């Protein structure tokens, strides 16, 4: 699923002007106020367990110590101005600790300690300027003999979304005609069925995962009842749709809405073969995509 990142505005509010948080080793004992340690030593405390606390203005050191004792906190590091602590709650889940700390009268704000990542930059893709659906700046296009000018801001905020996540960990089933995974913008985006891969399962002609489909490693063709997901010129629309979803950030062509996702190719229709595209094939294809 898309990775969750705390917005920069919230982070700034938690840390306060001029303050910094440096990771440090956890001192012994809940509520300890010691902060002398190596910046790399807190790697012993998983990032997912770390909590940032922003105290209310005027909160005394005694009040902060009370918070630590009351909630069983171990301080990892304070901020320079003393209003923010990086802590870990021992003996309870992070979610419980966050809920209890948020209700404490001496605490202004509390959050888990998120990690920042540089935003993916799609602007280097050769045709990104044409992808007005992702980022509409009011650019103009030639459509036949006519020049069409867009309306700035009428888009899906694709550029901003890539600053949050790229869809890594998500699989999207494309129920359409086939998908050409040899396309440079789709290579490496094929979903792999864990029940039909590894140890030669990919080509052993056995239905290893017991779903009635033999060697459905990256998807299935319900039109021809095989695992050939691309049949030459028959499969242009599914490839286009897959690219709209997941075309790579690779400096070639375009970029998809979520370039980190995997694509399960589920074919049931084409424009050539007369026996394809029936409702029963579509139902079977959708059922495979739901797995």
Helices and strands as residue ranges (DSSP letters): H 8-15, G 41-44, G 47-49, E 50-55, H 61-71, E 73-78, E 84-89, H 94-102, E 107-112, G 122-124, G 128-130, E 140-143, E 146-149, H 158-161, E 171-176, G 194-196, G 201-203, E 219-221, G 232-234, H 237-246, E 262-267, H 279-289
